[in-house]
Amino acid sequence: MNMIAALLEQRTGQQIAANRAWRIETALKPLLRMRGLETLDDLVAQLMMSRTGELGDMVVDALLNQETSFFRDSAVLDMVADAAGALQEEAGTRRLRIWSAGCSTGQEPYSLAMLFDERKIMTCSSPPEIVATDISPAALARARSGRYSQFEIQRGLSVRRMMQWFEGGEGDWAANPELTRKVQFRQHNLAGDPPPPGRFDIVLCRNVLLYFSGALRKAVFDRLAQAVRPGGVLVLGAGETVIGQTDLFAPSERFRGFYNLAEAVAPGARSALG
């Protein structure tokens, strides 16, 4: 198990705590069956003999925590929409930019797109630009397809939203093109890649940093600070905070529960980012 946990950390920066080592075997059982293997030791042996990274990619993808749902922590997303509305008023004709980091199979960015449409948050007839990223090619493929199971579609979506934005069929539901066009999906590794180009008014990075070591978490905050527009906000998960982790962000006085660039950082960020 140590080799597998080390592979996950090397590729993604994510750590599996000792008391959660059971997750490794549980997550890899389908892969073991698919490869005709009986034990994790057999899988490790194949990993050591493999001459390509394909098997390693499959192992890492299976271990990634892709827990998500539509309108997860709906009160937080309502606050994001409130902040977007306020920031759009200040931006005038400039189109807002939103980054959903660690978007998994796409439910978070699609939820935001629905909310923004319902709130009529737009400029020049254009809704905010939503860039959604994840490290997993498999998760991104599902996100781009906009196809979800009956369980996934009922988990967080009201009947009204289901009927407005999705079409049902043979057990799966497919997002309407009007919805999928609102989100740009890109592969991105928070642990090592620079942020997507440009600055963002709102960056959501929820329930990802808690899997990183303290040193890596600080490095990710450094990169997030390069991505947030001065005056913009950073949104973390309920169990995450910047306090004691970085000096680049501070709790927002304007948008409670969110974070702004620290005052000492914002002028420099403004200059560095143009």
Beta strands, then each sheet from edge to edge (+ up, - down):
strand 1: 97-101
strand 2: 129-134
strand 3: 147-149
strand 4: 166-169
strand 5: 172-175
strand 6: 183-187
strand 7: 200-205
strand 8: 228-236
strand 9: 249-251
strand 10: 259-261
sheet 1: 6+ 2+ 1+ 7+ 8+
sheet 2: 3+ 5- 4+
sheet 3: 9+ 10-
end
